[in-house]
Amino acid sequence: MIRDKFPDAIAPLGHTDEEAIGAINDILGFHIRLAHGACLRHFTETFTDLDLTQKQVSVLWLVDDHPGIAQTDLAQRLRMDRATTMAIINRLQAKHFLRRDRSDKDGRKQALHLQPDGIAMLAKAKRAIGEHEAWVKSRFSDKEVRQLIELLSRIHE
């Protein structure tokens, strides 16, 4: 929990959360932001040696699950705009993690495939994600994890 690492980050010594931050403590979005920040910091620490972002890992994983996926389909599934998707794919291609081919189904589309280096990197990333997921899920029961996923899905779907 963020309080474990930074005990004074929310409430100064001798104060409760409500005294320290007031009514904002009742704002759901505030707590979502704090949770996101804690997860992002842990993810970044876990992935330091891999030099990958969350979005880059998501792209590698989706391409692995769907070889030949079109850039446009990938962007749509990951809910990213075209420019962001292109920049991520360019970086991954420069690292020799994936390649673009002309789609067999539609010559106007780019089909994406993992390269051997990308397959190896994704395997390392999946191990790191396992560590990160264990850290996040350790705060909840299995039932709470399923419920949290369901509840958060209502926001982003």
N, CA, C and O of each residue as an XYZ file, in Angstrom:
628
protein
N       0.842     -1.176      0.000
C       0.000      0.000      0.000
C       0.889      1.242      0.000
O       2.009      1.197      0.509
N       0.414      2.327     -0.554
C       1.219      3.541     -0.630
C       1.630      3.992      0.770
O       2.716      4.543      0.953
N       0.774      3.763      1.747
C       1.107      4.176      3.113
C       2.281      3.375      3.667
O       2.992      3.855      4.550
N       2.497      2.148      3.154
C       3.621      1.341      3.613
C       4.947      1.996      3.220
O       5.889      2.012      4.012
N       5.021      2.526      2.018
C       6.253      3.141      1.527
C       6.395      4.586      1.973
O       7.489      5.028      2.324
N       5.294      5.320      1.959
C       5.300      6.740      2.274
C       4.230      7.021      3.327
O       3.169      7.552      2.997
N       4.493      6.669      4.604
C       3.453      6.778      5.617
C       2.916      8.190      5.798
O       1.769      8.353      6.215
N       3.714      9.223      5.495
C       3.247     10.591      5.679
C       2.711     11.206      4.389
O       2.381     12.392      4.366
N       2.620     10.420      3.313
C       2.232     10.976      2.011
C       0.805     11.485      2.019
O       0.502     12.480      1.360
N      -0.074     10.826      2.749
C      -1.475     11.222      2.753
C      -1.787     12.030      4.016
O      -2.356     13.119      3.933
N      -1.424     11.511      5.156
C      -1.750     12.171      6.415
C      -0.485     12.431      7.219
O       0.268     11.499      7.502
N      -0.240     13.691      7.593
C       0.910     13.974      8.442
C       0.758     13.258      9.780
O      -0.348     12.897     10.181
N       1.871     13.060     10.458
C       1.846     12.376     11.754
C       0.828     13.027     12.680
O       0.744     14.252     12.764
N       0.061     12.199     13.372
C      -0.911     12.698     14.327
C      -2.237     13.103     13.725
O      -3.126     13.555     14.445
N      -2.391     12.951     12.424
C      -3.643     13.339     11.764
C      -4.257     12.128     11.073
O      -3.540     11.253     10.589
N      -5.569     12.083     11.030
C      -6.237     11.050     10.247
C      -6.260     11.507      8.807
O      -5.991     12.673      8.517
N      -6.586     10.582      7.886
C      -6.680     10.946      6.470
C      -7.640     12.112      6.269
O      -7.345     13.049      5.527
N      -8.797     12.048      6.938
C      -9.817     13.080      6.729
C      -9.318     14.442      7.187
O      -9.576     15.449      6.527
N      -8.595     14.487      8.328
C      -8.052     15.768      8.803
C      -7.003     16.292      7.838
O      -6.901     17.502      7.637
N      -6.233     15.414      7.244
C      -5.135     15.823      6.374
C      -5.618     16.321      5.028
O      -5.093     17.305      4.507
N      -6.609     15.657      4.457
C      -7.024     16.027      3.105
C      -8.465     16.488      3.012
O      -8.882     16.996      1.971
N      -9.215     16.326      4.053
C     -10.578     16.828      4.065
C     -11.525     16.023      3.195
O     -11.395     14.806      3.060
N     -12.473     16.724      2.614
C     -13.568     16.079      1.885
C     -13.113     15.345      0.631
O     -13.835     14.490      0.118
N     -11.923     15.669      0.135
C     -11.446     14.966     -1.064
C     -11.313     13.465     -0.790
O     -11.319     12.656     -1.717
N     -11.193     13.102      0.489
C     -11.104     11.689      0.863
C     -12.349     10.915      0.437
O     -12.298      9.691      0.316
N     -13.456     11.601      0.210
C     -14.705     10.958     -0.220
C     -14.847     10.896     -1.743
O     -15.853     10.398     -2.248
N     -13.871     11.384     -2.464
C     -13.928     11.419     -3.929
C     -13.355     10.123     -4.488
O     -12.170      9.836     -4.314
N     -14.189      9.349     -5.155
C     -13.773      8.072     -5.716
C     -12.605      8.231     -6.688
O     -11.643      7.463     -6.642
N     -12.693      9.221     -7.560
C     -11.628      9.450     -8.537
C     -10.273      9.700     -7.886
O      -9.240      9.317     -8.435
N     -10.272     10.339     -6.723
C      -9.040     10.580     -5.982
C      -8.401      9.257     -5.590
O      -7.192      9.086     -5.740
N      -9.196      8.325     -5.092
C      -8.666      7.023     -4.683
C      -8.243      6.177     -5.886
O      -7.278      5.417     -5.804
N      -8.959      6.307     -6.989
C      -8.553      5.611     -8.216
C      -7.196      6.148     -8.674
O      -6.325      5.376     -9.077
N      -7.016      7.465     -8.610
C      -5.732      8.065     -8.996
C      -4.606      7.574     -8.098
O      -3.528      7.238     -8.589
N      -4.839      7.527     -6.784
C      -3.807      7.050     -5.861
C      -3.468      5.582     -6.131
O      -2.300      5.194     -6.128
N      -4.511      4.768     -6.364
C      -4.277      3.346     -6.649
C      -3.512      3.191     -7.962
O      -2.587      2.383     -8.052
N      -3.893      3.959     -8.973
C      -3.198      3.912    -10.257
C      -1.740      4.291    -10.080
O      -0.855      3.627    -10.620
N      -1.480      5.352     -9.329
C      -0.108      5.795     -9.098
C       0.724      4.727     -8.401
O       1.873      4.490     -8.776
N       0.149      4.079     -7.386
C       0.869      3.020     -6.665
C       1.166      1.847     -7.598
O       2.273      1.308     -7.591
N       0.179      1.454     -8.396
C       0.381      0.343     -9.339
C       1.410      0.706    -10.406
O       2.249     -0.120    -10.766
N       1.349      1.912    -10.903
C       2.297      2.346    -11.930
C       3.728      2.376    -11.381
O       4.664      1.944    -12.054
N       3.893      2.889    -10.150
C       5.235      2.912     -9.550
C       5.778      1.494     -9.388
O       6.940      1.231     -9.700
N       4.936      0.581     -8.900
C       5.391     -0.795     -8.709
C       5.712     -1.446    -10.052
O       6.722     -2.137    -10.185
N       4.855     -1.224    -11.043
C       5.096     -1.765    -12.379
C       6.439     -1.263    -12.908
O       7.236     -2.045    -13.427
N       6.687      0.032    -12.776
C       7.919      0.633    -13.279
C       9.135      0.023    -12.578
O      10.142     -0.278    -13.219
N       9.032     -0.157    -11.261
C      10.134     -0.784    -10.523
C      10.358     -2.222    -10.996
O      11.498     -2.657    -11.154
N       9.281     -2.948    -11.217
C       9.365     -4.344    -11.630
C       9.953     -4.482    -13.033
O      10.625     -5.467    -13.339
N       9.698     -3.491    -13.880
C      10.103     -3.559    -15.283
C      11.364     -2.759    -15.610
O      11.710     -2.621    -16.783
N      12.045     -2.237    -14.615
C      13.226     -1.403    -14.848
C      14.236     -2.077    -15.755
O      14.738     -1.459    -16.693
N      14.537     -3.331    -15.486
C      15.563     -4.042    -16.262
C      15.117     -4.376    -17.685
O      15.955     -4.606    -18.557
N      13.820     -4.404    -17.923
C      13.320     -4.789    -19.246
C      13.203     -3.611    -20.205
O      13.155     -3.815    -21.418
N      13.157     -2.394    -19.695
C      13.029     -1.201    -20.527
C      11.805     -1.275    -21.437
O      11.884     -1.023    -22.639
N      10.667     -1.628    -20.827
C       9.392     -1.682    -21.542
C       8.335     -0.909    -20.764
O       8.365     -0.868    -19.534
N       7.411     -0.302    -21.478
C       6.271      0.353    -20.848
C       5.098     -0.621    -20.791
O       5.120     -1.682    -21.416
N       4.075     -0.239    -20.028
C       2.877     -1.074    -19.958
C       2.255     -1.250    -21.344
O       1.839     -2.350    -21.709
N       2.196     -0.183    -22.096
C       1.586     -0.257    -23.423
C       2.408     -1.143    -24.364
O       1.842     -1.895    -25.159
N       3.722     -1.059    -24.280
C       4.557     -1.904    -25.131
C       4.346     -3.383    -24.799
O       4.258     -4.220    -25.697
N       4.267     -3.694    -23.514
C       4.007     -5.079    -23.109
C       2.648     -5.528    -23.626
O       2.511     -6.646    -24.124
N       1.649     -4.670    -23.512
C       0.310     -5.015    -23.998
C       0.316     -5.304    -25.494
O      -0.341     -6.236    -25.958
N       1.067     -4.496    -26.246
C       1.159     -4.717    -27.695
C       1.824     -6.060    -27.983
O       1.312     -6.843    -28.783
N       2.952     -6.334    -27.341
C       3.631     -7.619    -27.565
C       2.707     -8.787    -27.229
O       2.634     -9.762    -27.978
N       2.012     -8.686    -26.117
C       1.144     -9.773    -25.664
C       0.006     -9.994    -26.652
O      -0.299    -11.135    -27.002
N      -0.620     -8.917    -27.103
C      -1.741     -9.043    -28.034
C      -1.286     -9.591    -29.384
O      -1.990    -10.395    -29.995
N      -0.120     -9.162    -29.852
C       0.409     -9.684    -31.121
C       0.733    -11.170    -30.971
O       0.521    -11.949    -31.900
N       1.243    -11.561    -29.811
C       1.530    -12.975    -29.561
C       0.241    -13.797    -29.561
O       0.200    -14.898    -30.110
N      -0.795    -13.263    -28.952
C      -2.086    -13.963    -28.899
C      -2.804    -13.980    -30.245
O      -3.605    -14.873    -30.521
N      -2.506    -12.969    -31.092
C      -3.197    -12.831    -32.381
C      -2.182    -12.531    -33.494
O      -2.159    -11.420    -34.023
N      -1.345    -13.514    -33.851
C      -0.345    -13.260    -34.902
C      -1.028    -12.762    -36.181
O      -2.046    -13.302    -36.615
N      -0.444    -11.729    -36.764
C      -1.008    -11.173    -37.984
C      -2.071    -10.120    -37.740
O      -2.689     -9.634    -38.687
N      -2.295     -9.758    -36.472
C      -3.305     -8.735    -36.170
C      -2.938     -7.438    -36.882
O      -1.763     -7.079    -36.964
N      -3.933     -6.746    -37.388
C      -3.713     -5.468    -38.061
C      -3.470     -4.388    -37.017
O      -4.036     -4.423    -35.924
N      -2.620     -3.426    -37.368
C      -2.350     -2.303    -36.471
C      -3.636     -1.636    -36.017
O      -3.782     -1.289    -34.845
N      -4.563     -1.456    -36.937
C      -5.810     -0.776    -36.595
C      -6.631     -1.585    -35.591
O      -7.231     -1.018    -34.677
N      -6.658     -2.905    -35.759
C      -7.386     -3.763    -34.812
C      -6.717     -3.742    -33.446
O      -7.389     -3.705    -32.415
N      -5.395     -3.766    -33.445
C      -4.656     -3.719    -32.195
C      -4.977     -2.424    -31.453
O      -5.269     -2.452    -30.258
N      -4.926     -1.309    -32.141
C      -5.219     -0.008    -31.532
C      -6.625      0.009    -30.942
O      -6.843      0.507    -29.838
N      -7.562     -0.535    -31.686
C      -8.953     -0.556    -31.232
C      -9.107     -1.411    -29.974
O      -9.776     -1.002    -29.024
N      -8.497     -2.585    -29.963
C      -8.617     -3.488    -28.811
C      -7.958     -2.922    -27.567
O      -8.440     -3.135    -26.454
N      -6.853     -2.196    -27.748
C      -6.150     -1.619    -26.604
C      -6.624     -0.200    -26.283
O      -6.126      0.433    -25.352
N      -7.583      0.287    -27.058
C      -8.162      1.615    -26.869
C      -7.090      2.712    -26.902
O      -7.018      3.575    -26.027
N      -6.269      2.639    -27.942
C      -5.229      3.641    -28.152
C      -5.475      4.334    -29.484
O      -6.023      3.741    -30.413
N      -5.063      5.596    -29.567
C      -5.220      6.306    -30.828
C      -4.158      5.842    -31.824
O      -3.185      5.180    -31.464
N      -4.374      6.205    -33.063
C      -3.517      5.742    -34.159
C      -2.066      6.198    -34.004
O      -1.141      5.424    -34.251
N      -1.869      7.454    -33.595
C      -0.515      7.990    -33.459
C       0.258      7.267    -32.350
O       1.429      6.933    -32.527
N      -0.384      7.031    -31.232
C       0.259      6.325    -30.115
C       0.622      4.907    -30.532
O       1.727      4.436    -30.262
N      -0.311      4.233    -31.189
C      -0.071      2.866    -31.639
C       1.108      2.813    -32.600
O       1.977      1.950    -32.477
N       1.139      3.728    -33.547
C       2.222      3.769    -34.528
C       3.563      3.985    -33.834
O       4.545      3.323    -34.169
N       3.613      4.903    -32.872
C       4.867      5.190    -32.163
C       5.346      3.960    -31.383
O       6.538      3.653    -31.386
N       4.444      3.269    -30.729
C       4.810      2.075    -29.964
C       5.318      0.986    -30.902
O       6.342      0.357    -30.633
N       4.617      0.768    -31.981
C       5.026     -0.263    -32.948
C       6.379      0.088    -33.557
O       7.223     -0.789    -33.743
N       6.590      1.357    -33.867
C       7.891      1.773    -34.403
C       9.018      1.467    -33.420
O      10.072      0.972    -33.819
N       8.799      1.760    -32.133
C       9.825      1.483    -31.118
C      10.088     -0.012    -30.990
O      11.238     -0.444    -30.908
N       9.014     -0.798    -30.974
C       9.171     -2.255    -30.842
C       9.836     -2.850    -32.080
O      10.605     -3.807    -31.978
N       9.541     -2.289    -33.236
C      10.173     -2.758    -34.467
C      11.662     -2.383    -34.464
O      12.496     -3.170    -34.911
N      11.994     -1.203    -33.971
C      13.393     -0.776    -33.907
C      14.204     -1.664    -32.960
O      15.408     -1.839    -33.148
N      13.549     -2.217    -31.956
C      14.219     -3.135    -31.025
C      14.227     -4.568    -31.552
O      14.727     -5.476    -30.888
N      13.675     -4.768    -32.742
C      13.583     -6.085    -33.388
C      12.690     -7.051    -32.609
O      12.930     -8.258    -32.591
N      11.647     -6.494    -31.958
C      10.696     -7.320    -31.212
C       9.508     -7.739    -32.077
O       8.893     -8.777    -31.833
N       9.190     -6.936    -33.080
C       8.100     -7.319    -33.985
C       8.378     -6.799    -35.370
O       9.259     -5.965    -35.581
N       7.610     -7.308    -36.310
C       7.747     -6.863    -37.697
C       6.356     -6.611    -38.261
O       5.354     -7.168    -37.814
N       6.349     -5.740    -39.268
C       5.120     -5.451    -40.010
C       5.195     -6.171    -41.343
O       6.225     -6.152    -42.018
N       4.113     -6.795    -41.706
C       3.978     -7.400    -43.027
C       2.681     -6.883    -43.640
O       1.787     -6.426    -42.928
N       2.592     -6.957    -44.920
C       1.324     -6.629    -45.577
C       0.335     -7.744    -45.248
O       0.668     -8.926    -45.326
N      -0.860     -7.360    -44.887
C      -1.893     -8.323    -44.527
C      -2.275     -9.183    -45.734
O      -2.450     -8.669    -46.839
N      -2.402    -10.496    -45.515
C      -2.871    -11.404    -46.564
C      -4.338    -11.153    -46.889
O      -4.771    -11.340    -48.026
N      -5.096    -10.729    -45.888
C      -6.536    -10.517    -46.054
C      -6.876     -9.180    -46.688
O      -7.833     -9.071    -47.454
N      -6.074     -8.149    -46.360
C      -6.333     -6.806    -46.860
C      -4.998     -6.105    -47.062
O      -4.358     -5.691    -46.095
N      -4.581     -5.972    -48.293
C      -3.277     -5.409    -48.627
C      -3.061     -3.988    -48.143
O      -1.928     -3.508    -48.132
N      -4.126     -3.306    -47.743
C      -3.983     -1.939    -47.236
C      -3.569     -1.925    -45.772
O      -3.152     -0.889    -45.256
N      -3.680     -3.072    -45.096
C      -3.397     -3.139    -43.664
C      -2.025     -3.736    -43.387
O      -1.488     -4.508    -44.182
N      -1.474     -3.360    -42.245
C      -0.209     -3.897    -41.765
C      -0.502     -5.014    -40.771
O      -1.211     -4.800    -39.788
N       0.034     -6.197    -41.021
C      -0.117     -7.329    -40.112
C       1.120     -7.386    -39.228
O       2.241     -7.218    -39.709
N       0.918     -7.621    -37.942
C       2.026     -7.622    -36.992
C       2.358     -9.034    -36.537
O       1.474     -9.856    -36.297
N       3.657     -9.294    -36.424
C       4.154    -10.604    -35.979
C       5.336    -10.378    -35.042
O       6.125     -9.454    -35.237
N       5.450    -11.230    -34.023
C       6.605    -11.143    -33.126
C       7.832    -11.741    -33.797
O       7.747    -12.732    -34.523
N       8.958    -11.125    -33.541
C      10.258    -11.637    -33.948
C      10.794    -12.504    -32.798
O      10.264    -12.424    -31.690
N      11.815    -13.318    -33.023
C      12.385    -14.135    -31.936
C      12.770    -13.320    -30.695
O      12.532    -13.758    -29.570
N      13.368    -12.131    -30.896
C      13.717    -11.287    -29.745
C      12.468    -10.821    -28.998
O      12.483    -10.685    -27.775
N      11.407    -10.582    -29.728
C      10.146    -10.172    -29.105
C       9.520    -11.295    -28.301
O       8.954    -11.062    -27.233
N       9.623    -12.512    -28.814
C       9.099    -13.681    -28.088
C       9.862    -13.854    -26.775
O       9.265    -14.102    -25.727
N      11.187    -13.722    -26.843
C      12.015    -13.852    -25.632
C      11.702    -12.735    -24.638
O      11.586    -12.984    -23.438
N      11.566    -11.511    -25.135
C      11.267    -10.384    -24.246
C       9.894    -10.533    -23.621
O       9.716    -10.224    -22.443
N       8.921    -10.999    -24.386
C       7.581    -11.190    -23.839
C       7.595    -12.238    -22.728
O       6.880    -12.092    -21.736
N       8.392    -13.279    -22.878
C       8.495    -14.299    -21.826
C       9.024    -13.665    -20.534
O       8.517    -13.955    -19.450
N      10.042    -12.802    -20.646
C      10.568    -12.096    -19.467
C       9.505    -11.164    -18.890
O       9.329    -11.080    -17.675
N       8.805    -10.468    -19.776
C       7.770     -9.531    -19.328
C       6.640    -10.262    -18.603
O       6.111     -9.760    -17.612
N       6.273    -11.434    -19.089
C       5.205    -12.194    -18.431
C       5.619    -12.619    -17.024
O       4.787    -12.655    -16.118
N       6.897    -12.939    -16.839
C       7.374    -13.270    -15.484
C       7.284    -12.040    -14.584
O       6.855    -12.141    -13.434
N       7.685    -10.879    -15.104
C       7.620     -9.639    -14.327
C       6.168     -9.276    -14.021
O       5.859     -8.810    -12.925
N       5.283     -9.491    -14.987
C       3.863     -9.218    -14.761
C       3.321    -10.139    -13.674
O       2.494     -9.727    -12.860
N       3.786    -11.382    -13.661
C       3.375    -12.303    -12.601
C       3.743    -11.765    -11.226
O       2.946    -11.840    -10.290
N       4.954    -11.221    -11.105
C       5.393    -10.616     -9.839
C       4.522     -9.412     -9.489
O       4.077     -9.261     -8.351
N       4.289     -8.564    -10.482
C       3.489     -7.358    -10.261
C       2.051     -7.719     -9.880
O       1.490     -7.143     -8.947
N       1.467     -8.656    -10.589
C       0.096     -9.081    -10.288
C       0.000     -9.667     -8.882
O      -0.971     -9.414     -8.168
N       1.002    -10.449     -8.484
C       1.007    -11.025     -7.136
C       1.030     -9.914     -6.089
O       0.354    -10.002     -5.065
N       1.814     -8.868     -6.355
C       1.881     -7.732     -5.435
C       0.522     -7.048     -5.313
O       0.059     -6.774     -4.206
N      -0.118     -6.773     -6.450
C      -1.423     -6.096     -6.432
C      -2.472     -6.992     -5.771
O      -3.212     -6.551     -4.892
N      -2.528     -8.240     -6.198
C      -3.576     -9.146     -5.717
C      -3.399     -9.538     -4.259
O      -4.349    -10.004     -3.630
N      -2.196     -9.359     -3.705
C      -1.963     -9.733     -2.304
C      -2.799     -8.892     -1.349
O      -2.947     -9.246     -0.179
N      -3.337     -7.800     -1.827
C      -4.160     -6.920     -1.009
C      -5.621     -7.343     -0.963
O      -6.418     -6.770     -0.221
N      -5.969     -8.351     -1.761
C      -7.370     -8.753     -1.901
C      -7.511    -10.271     -1.858
O      -6.558    -11.008     -2.111
N      -8.714    -10.718     -1.533
C      -9.029    -12.146     -1.667
C      -9.307    -12.426     -3.140
O      -9.479    -11.494     -3.925
N      -9.352    -13.695     -3.519
C      -9.670    -14.050     -4.908
C     -11.034    -13.487     -5.308
O     -11.209    -12.982     -6.416
N     -11.983    -13.580     -4.402
C     -13.331    -13.061     -4.682
C     -13.280    -11.541     -4.877
O     -13.939    -11.009     -5.771
N     -12.506    -10.846     -4.048
C     -12.398     -9.395     -4.179
C     -11.714     -9.003     -5.484
O     -12.083     -8.002     -6.097
N     -10.725     -9.778     -5.914
C     -10.055     -9.500     -7.191
C     -11.065     -9.571     -8.326
O     -11.134     -8.670     -9.161
N     -11.848    -10.646     -8.355
C     -12.864    -10.776     -9.415
C     -13.866     -9.619     -9.352
O     -14.258     -9.072    -10.382
N     -14.270     -9.259     -8.148
C     -15.228     -8.169     -7.974
C     -14.614     -6.835     -8.398
O     -15.277     -6.024     -9.046
N     -13.355     -6.605     -8.036
C     -12.695     -5.356     -8.404
C     -12.572     -5.227     -9.919
O     -12.806     -4.154    -10.474
N     -12.209     -6.309    -10.581
C     -12.124     -6.291    -12.047
C     -13.495     -5.958    -12.639
O     -13.606     -5.143    -13.555
N     -14.517     -6.589    -12.113
C     -15.876     -6.314    -12.606
C     -16.255     -4.851    -12.390
O     -16.795     -4.211    -13.293
N     -15.982     -4.328    -11.221
C     -16.343     -2.941    -10.905
C     -15.559     -1.953    -11.759
O     -16.136     -1.008    -12.297
N     -14.257     -2.158    -11.890
C     -13.449     -1.249    -12.708
C     -13.833     -1.328    -14.174
O     -13.754     -0.332    -14.893
N     -14.246     -2.500    -14.620
C     -14.671     -2.663    -16.011
C     -15.872     -1.778    -16.335
O     -16.029     -1.326    -17.470
N     -16.697     -1.539    -15.359
C     -17.856     -0.666    -15.582
C     -17.424      0.750    -15.938
O     -18.131      1.458    -16.655
N     -16.275      1.157    -15.443
C     -15.779      2.504    -15.713
C     -15.179      2.600    -17.103
O     -15.415      3.572    -17.820
N     -14.398      1.588    -17.489
C     -13.659      1.722    -18.752
C     -14.344      1.074    -19.940
O     -13.834      1.176    -21.056
N     -15.442      0.433    -19.757
C     -16.127     -0.167    -20.919
C     -17.284      0.658    -21.376
O     -17.961      0.293    -22.337
